[in-house]
Amino acid sequence: MLLMKRVGALSLFAVLGLSSSAFAHIHLTTPIGHTDVLIGDDQKAEHCGDVAYSRAAHPERVTTYPPGATVTVTWAETVNHPGHYRIAFQQDGMVFPIPPAGNGPPAGFPSLDQTGTDGGVAGVTILKDMIPDGTLSATIVLPTTECANCTLQFIQVMADKPPYTLDAASDDVYFNCADIVIQAGAPMPPDPMPMDDAGPSAGDDAGTGGTNEVTGGCSTSGSSTTALFGLALLAGLRRRRR
């Protein structure tokens, strides 16, 4: 009986711990991103936050749109940080520009709205820049040219870790991407299932919290789905003891 209790507790903690590390700071929900494929991915790596991710290995995550489609991009922020967001399109691959340093606030952080430009990288169109913190969606219009290996990049530029730097050790940008295809005659895809709504996350680098957050990121809290799973696990153990 005592052994069963210990095994049950360890199993529950393992499940909770796995779930809490499986999500990072930002998550594209429309179109679906690839960040949550890699457990513990912190999204700091250029240009999509997941250097080990393979598009070929995850065809189920490729979203196909008709040319010139109007898309409402949606996301979740799991750890609150002040700053802004940017959505960019790359017609072939996953190479994107990094926001240039600006004049604040605070000093040195990006201040130039690059919407409509390529940011200095061939094949890129910055579809919407300087999206305010606290926003969870933005409507963009995709290019009219067909492409089979195109990518939508979504980034969060944080303004709470000055000074702003562009090197590989930068702690100021989180990266997330979605694999897309633009194909003539393709229907608009259905929206993916929404993420669970939960309370603000907590953690050493969590911000002040807010109503736009869902549990995850570097928090030690689990999602509402995890809590339900844990309760079901405990209920099963109680039945076995009877």
LORO-126515 format. One record per residue (C-alpha): residue in three letters; x, y, z. Coordinates in steps of 0.25 Angstrom, whole numbers, plus 5000, padded with zeros to 4 digits. Example, Ala and Ser with C-alpha at 12.3 -4.5 7.8 and 13.67 -1.06 7.14 Angstrom:
  code    c1    c2    c3
   ALA  5049  4982  5031
   SER  5055  4996  5029
***
This chain:
  code    c1    c2    c3
   MET  5000  5000  5000
   LEU  5011  5010  5004
   LEU  5019  5006  4991
   MET  5007  5009  4983
   LYS  5005  5023  4989
   ARG  5019  5026  4986
   VAL  5019  5021  4972
   GLY  5006  5029  4970
   ALA  5012  5042  4975
   LEU  5024  5040  4967
   SER  5016  5038  4954
   LEU  5008  5050  4957
   PHE  5020  5059  4959
   ALA  5026  5053  4946
   VAL  5014  5057  4938
   LEU  5013  5071  4944
   GLY  5028  5073  4942
   LEU  5028  5069  4927
   SER  5016  5078  4924
   SER  5022  5090  4930
   SER  5034  5089  4922
   ALA  5028  5085  4909
   PHE  5024  5100  4905
   ALA  5032  5112  4904
   HIS  5029  5127  4904
   ILE  5021  5129  4892
   HIS  5012  5119  4884
   LEU  5006  5121  4870
   THR  4993  5115  4870
   THR  4988  5120  4856
   PRO  4995  5115  4848
   ILE  5001  5105  4857
   GLY  5015  5107  4861
   HIS  5026  5096  4863
   THR  5031  5101  4877
   ASP  5024  5091  4886
   VAL  5029  5079  4878
   LEU  5042  5081  4886
   ILE  5041  5079  4901
   GLY  5049  5090  4908
   ASP  5052  5098  4896
   ASP  5054  5112  4900
   GLN  5052  5119  4887
   LYS  5065  5127  4887
   ALA  5071  5121  4875
   GLU  5071  5129  4862
   HIS  5062  5129  4854
   CYS  5051  5120  4858
   GLY  5055  5116  4873
   ASP  5057  5101  4870
   VAL  5070  5098  4862
   ALA  5067  5083  4863
   TYR  5053  5084  4857
   SER  5051  5077  4843
   ARG  5039  5082  4834
   ALA  5040  5068  4827
   ALA  5038  5061  4840
   HIS  5025  5068  4843
   PRO  5017  5069  4831
   GLU  5005  5070  4840
   ARG  5009  5084  4844
   VAL  5009  5090  4830
   THR  4998  5099  4827
   THR  4993  5102  4813
   TYR  4987  5115  4809
   PRO  4982  5121  4795
   PRO  4990  5132  4790
   GLY  4987  5146  4796
   ALA  4979  5140  4807
   THR  4975  5149  4819
   VAL  4979  5142  4831
   THR  4977  5145  4846
   VAL  4990  5140  4853
   THR  4987  5137  4867
   TRP  4997  5133  4879
   ALA  4998  5131  4893
   GLU  5008  5137  4903
   THR  5012  5128  4914
   VAL  5021  5137  4921
   ASN  5018  5152  4921
   HIS  5029  5162  4917
   PRO  5028  5176  4912
   GLY  5032  5179  4898
   HIS  5025  5176  4884
   TYR  5023  5166  4874
   ARG  5026  5164  4859
   ILE  5021  5155  4848
   ALA  5029  5153  4836
   PHE  5029  5144  4823
   GLN  5040  5136  4816
   GLN  5037  5130  4803
   ASP  5048  5120  4803
   GLY  5053  5114  4816
   MET  5055  5120  4830
   VAL  5065  5131  4830
   PHE  5060  5145  4835
   PRO  5065  5158  4839
   ILE  5067  5162  4854
   PRO  5061  5175  4858
   PRO  5071  5186  4858
   ALA  5075  5194  4870
   GLY  5067  5207  4872
   ASN  5065  5218  4881
   GLY  5056  5212  4892
   PRO  5050  5211  4901
   PRO  5058  5207  4908
   ALA  5070  5212  4901
   GLY  5075  5203  4890
   PHE  5063  5195  4888
   PRO  5056  5194  4874
   SER  5048  5206  4870
   LEU  5047  5205  4855
   ASP  5034  5200  4849
   GLN  5039  5191  4837
   THR  5025  5187  4832
   GLY  5026  5185  4817
   THR  5041  5183  4816
   ASP  5050  5171  4815
   GLY  5058  5176  4827
   GLY  5071  5174  4818
   VAL  5069  5159  4816
   ALA  5065  5153  4802
   GLY  5051  5146  4801
   VAL  5046  5153  4814
   THR  5034  5162  4815
   ILE  5031  5168  4829
   LEU  5016  5167  4829
   LYS  5013  5174  4842
   ASP  5023  5180  4852
   MET  5023  5187  4866
   ILE  5010  5179  4870
   PRO  5007  5184  4884
   ASP  5010  5176  4896
   GLY  4997  5170  4902
   THR  4992  5167  4887
   LEU  4988  5152  4884
   SER  4984  5153  4870
   ALA  4987  5161  4857
   THR  4982  5161  4843
   ILE  4991  5160  4831
   VAL  4990  5157  4816
   LEU  4999  5147  4811
   PRO  5007  5149  4797
   THR  5000  5145  4784
   THR  5012  5137  4779
   GLU  5012  5122  4781
   CYS  5022  5115  4790
   ALA  5025  5101  4795
   ASN  5035  5104  4806
   CYS  5030  5117  4812
   THR  5031  5121  4826
   LEU  5023  5130  4835
   GLN  5032  5135  4847
   PHE  5026  5141  4860
   ILE  5035  5148  4869
   GLN  5034  5155  4883
   VAL  5044  5166  4886
   MET  5045  5168  4901
   ALA  5049  5181  4907
   ASP  5052  5177  4921
   LYS  5066  5171  4919
   PRO  5074  5183  4915
   PRO  5083  5186  4908
   TYR  5078  5181  4894
   THR  5088  5173  4887
   LEU  5088  5166  4874
   ASP  5098  5155  4877
   ALA  5096  5140  4879
   ALA  5095  5142  4894
   SER  5084  5152  4893
   ASP  5073  5150  4903
   ASP  5064  5160  4897
   VAL  5057  5152  4886
   TYR  5048  5140  4886
   PHE  5046  5133  4872
   ASN  5034  5124  4867
   CYS  5031  5120  4853
   ALA  5020  5112  4845
   ASP  5022  5104  4833
   ILE  5013  5109  4822
   VAL  5010  5106  4807
   ILE  5003  5116  4797
   GLN  4996  5108  4786
   ALA  4986  5113  4776
   GLY  4972  5107  4778
   ALA  4975  5103  4792
   PRO  4963  5105  4802
   MET  4965  5113  4815
   PRO  4969  5103  4826
   PRO  4960  5102  4838
   ASP  4965  5109  4851
   PRO  4973  5099  4860
   MET  4967  5095  4874
   PRO  4969  5107  4884
   MET  4979  5105  4895
   ASP  4974  5103  4910
   ASP  4971  5116  4917
   ALA  4978  5116  4930
   GLY  4984  5126  4940
   PRO  4997  5134  4939
   SER  5010  5126  4940
   ALA  5020  5128  4951
   GLY  5035  5127  4950
   ASP  5048  5134  4952
   ASP  5047  5141  4939
   ALA  5032  5143  4939
   GLY  5027  5157  4937
   THR  5016  5164  4945
   GLY  5006  5154  4940
   GLY  4993  5158  4933
   THR  4980  5153  4928
   ASN  4986  5150  4914
   GLU  4995  5139  4920
   VAL  4993  5124  4920
   THR  5001  5115  4929
   GLY  5014  5109  4923
   GLY  5027  5115  4919
   CYS  5038  5114  4929
   SER  5027  5113  4940
   THR  5026  5101  4949
   SER  5011  5102  4948
   GLY  5004  5092  4939
   SER  4992  5094  4930
   SER  4978  5092  4933
   THR  4979  5079  4924
   THR  4990  5074  4933
   ALA  4983  5077  4946
   LEU  4971  5068  4940
   PHE  4980  5057  4936
   GLY  4987  5057  4950
   LEU  4973  5056  4957
   ALA  4969  5045  4948
   LEU  4982  5038  4951
   LEU  4980  5039  4966
   ALA  4966  5035  4965
   GLY  4971  5022  4958
   LEU  4981  5019  4969
   ARG  4970  5021  4979
   ARG  4961  5011  4972
   ARG  4972  5001  4971
   ARG  4975  5002  4986
   ARG  4960  4998  4989
***
